Amino acid sequence: MSRSQYGWMTLLGVMAWLAGACGGSDTPPEMLECGDLDPAYLADGGVGRDGIPALTDPVFVASDNEEQTRYLSEESRVIGVEVDGEWLGVPHNVMYRHEIVNLSRDDEMFAVTYCPLTGSALTFDRGSVNGAEFGVSGLLYQANLIMYDRNADDSLWPQMSGAAACGPSEDKVLVRRPMVEMTWAGWKELFPDSRVIGIDAARTFTYNINPYGIGYENLDNSDFIGFPLPRDDLRRRPKERVLGLPAEGGRAPLAFPFLAMAEQGDHWTADFDYAGSAAVVFWDAGKQAAVALRPVAGGQALTFRIEEGGFFDNETGSRWNVAGLATAGSLEGEQLEIIAEAYVAFWLPWAAFHPGTNLFIE
């Protein structure tokens, strides 16, 4: 079932669900407190817990497996995470219908999450929360996915907050993992030896369409299937993607709008500071990818320029791709650190969760 079939839930109904989930069934709904969540922006998707089924350790296939990647078009977006030197791709097409993928690899446990309503992709370390297996609660906050832990307690975890909002784990912050996001065509070019979630050919039709409708991700579409979120920041188009970095150290959140970067050319880079250290953003319009990186490799600080349709550092002349890997030159094979706090989302939900955001480029 898709959220296009969701209906509204009364505030009392939301509070009653939360009373059972967070405060126990004896808690009067009108007395419930759920952290700092504004009840005006809480809503029920109508499908109940696990009505949208999260996946646990799905099958990954080689990215050149045409049979089981037939559900992807060249423009499909893929979320990528690196594990022990191997890149794993989790396509939006899969996440439209599952929203969460719980993965275990050797000693690593993490969850790749994507909310189709808010366009937000974040990856979390599950080991830091006792191996939580996250599921879809069926509730939304500011139109954003609210997760819950299937194994432990009834805490609720709004995805874009990255922390439990109520219940026994209230205020527990999830550790984020670095990731990249780009088109399927771009993914295959950058990571030809990677693996991606495979879908049997018989189910291609189920996964090759967006169940929210072909117009849902239209840049000017300010409708979030009727679910409420603040709409008081109209500096960018409602569903323009931005690469955002949350507030830190008393500094305001920062966002890099895709359309503004595209106006700078096919490739673009900019230096900035984040969390007390130098940072750089790489933008590749062809791959529709923006990645925030730490500009240090080979024991030296680097600065970058655009040349010959790519990224080059000024110190050694090595060439780099948008994911921060040196592909030629004396630093070939070096990987810049991807800033784990950075993630992509639609503009209006980003601004709702990160009020006071500064736009690096307008």
Secondary structure in CASP SS format (residue, H / E / C, confidence):
PFRMAT SS
TARGET T0000
AUTHOR 0000-0000-0000
METHOD secondary structure of the structure
MODEL  1
M C 1.00
S C 1.00
R H 1.00
S H 1.00
Q H 1.00
Y C 1.00
G C 1.00
W C 1.00
M C 1.00
T C 1.00
L H 1.00
L H 1.00
G H 1.00
V H 1.00
M H 1.00
A H 1.00
W H 1.00
L H 1.00
A H 1.00
G H 1.00
A H 1.00
C H 1.00
G H 1.00
G C 1.00
S C 1.00
D C 1.00
T C 1.00
P C 1.00
P H 1.00
E H 1.00
M H 1.00
L C 1.00
E C 1.00
C C 1.00
G C 1.00
D C 1.00
L C 1.00
D C 1.00
P H 1.00
A H 1.00
Y H 1.00
L E 1.00
A E 1.00
D E 1.00
G C 1.00
G C 1.00
V C 1.00
G C 1.00
R C 1.00
D C 1.00
G C 1.00
I C 1.00
P C 1.00
A C 1.00
L E 1.00
T E 1.00
D C 1.00
P C 1.00
V C 1.00
F E 1.00
V E 1.00
A E 1.00
S C 1.00
D C 1.00
N C 1.00
E C 1.00
E C 1.00
Q C 1.00
T C 1.00
R C 1.00
Y C 1.00
L C 1.00
S C 1.00
E C 1.00
E C 1.00
S C 1.00
R E 1.00
V E 1.00
I E 1.00
G E 1.00
V E 1.00
E E 1.00
V E 1.00
D C 1.00
G C 1.00
E E 1.00
W E 1.00
L E 1.00
G E 1.00
V E 1.00
P E 1.00
H H 1.00
N H 1.00
V H 1.00
M H 1.00
Y H 1.00
R H 1.00
H H 1.00
E C 1.00
I E 1.00
V E 1.00
N E 1.00
L E 1.00
S E 1.00
R E 1.00
D C 1.00
D C 1.00
E E 1.00
M E 1.00
F E 1.00
A E 1.00
V E 1.00
T E 1.00
Y E 1.00
C E 1.00
P C 1.00
L C 1.00
T C 1.00
G C 1.00
S E 1.00
A E 1.00
L E 1.00
T E 1.00
F E 1.00
D E 1.00
R C 1.00
G H 1.00
S H 1.00
V H 1.00
N C 1.00
G C 1.00
A C 1.00
E C 1.00
F E 1.00
G E 1.00
V E 1.00
S E 1.00
G E 1.00
L E 1.00
L E 1.00
Y E 1.00
Q C 1.00
A C 1.00
N E 1.00
L E 1.00
I E 1.00
M E 1.00
Y E 1.00
D E 1.00
R C 1.00
N C 1.00
A C 1.00
D C 1.00
D C 1.00
S C 1.00
L E 1.00
W E 1.00
P E 1.00
Q C 1.00
M C 1.00
S C 1.00
G C 1.00
A E 1.00
A C 1.00
A C 1.00
C E 1.00
G C 1.00
P C 1.00
S C 1.00
E C 1.00
D C 1.00
K C 1.00
V E 1.00
L C 1.00
V E 1.00
R E 1.00
R C 1.00
P C 1.00
M C 1.00
V E 1.00
E E 1.00
M E 1.00
T E 1.00
W H 1.00
A H 1.00
G H 1.00
W H 1.00
K H 1.00
E H 1.00
L H 1.00
F C 1.00
P C 1.00
D C 1.00
S C 1.00
R E 1.00
V E 1.00
I E 1.00
G C 1.00
I C 1.00
D C 1.00
A H 1.00
A H 1.00
R H 1.00
T H 1.00
F H 1.00
T H 1.00
Y H 1.00
N C 1.00
I C 1.00
N C 1.00
P C 1.00
Y C 1.00
G C 1.00
I C 1.00
G C 1.00
Y C 1.00
E C 1.00
N C 1.00
L C 1.00
D C 1.00
N C 1.00
S C 1.00
D C 1.00
F C 1.00
I C 1.00
G C 1.00
F C 1.00
P C 1.00
L C 1.00
P C 1.00
R C 1.00
D C 1.00
D C 1.00
L C 1.00
R C 1.00
R C 1.00
R C 1.00
P C 1.00
K C 1.00
E C 1.00
R E 1.00
V E 1.00
L E 1.00
G E 1.00
L E 1.00
P C 1.00
A C 1.00
E E 1.00
G C 1.00
G C 1.00
R E 1.00
A C 1.00
P C 1.00
L E 1.00
A E 1.00
F E 1.00
P E 1.00
F H 1.00
L H 1.00
A H 1.00
M H 1.00
A H 1.00
E C 1.00
Q C 1.00
G C 1.00
D C 1.00
H E 1.00
W E 1.00
T E 1.00
A E 1.00
D E 1.00
F E 1.00
D E 1.00
Y E 1.00
A C 1.00
G C 1.00
S E 1.00
A E 1.00
A E 1.00
V E 1.00
V E 1.00
F E 1.00
W E 1.00
D E 1.00
A C 1.00
G C 1.00
K C 1.00
Q C 1.00
A E 1.00
A E 1.00
V E 1.00
A E 1.00
L E 1.00
R E 1.00
P C 1.00
V E 1.00
A E 1.00
G C 1.00
G C 1.00
Q E 1.00
A E 1.00
L C 1.00
T C 1.00
F E 1.00
R E 1.00
I E 1.00
E E 1.00
E C 1.00
G C 1.00
G E 1.00
F E 1.00
F E 1.00
D E 1.00
N C 1.00
E C 1.00
T C 1.00
G C 1.00
S C 1.00
R E 1.00
W E 1.00
N C 1.00
V C 1.00
A C 1.00
G C 1.00
L E 1.00
A E 1.00
T E 1.00
A E 1.00
G C 1.00
S C 1.00
L C 1.00
E C 1.00
G C 1.00
E C 1.00
Q E 1.00
L C 1.00
E E 1.00
I E 1.00
I C 1.00
A C 1.00
E C 1.00
A C 1.00
Y E 1.00
V E 1.00
A E 1.00
F E 1.00
W H 1.00
L H 1.00
P H 1.00
W H 1.00
A H 1.00
A H 1.00
F H 1.00
H C 1.00
P C 1.00
G C 1.00
T C 1.00
N E 1.00
L E 1.00
F C 1.00
I C 1.00
E C 1.00
END
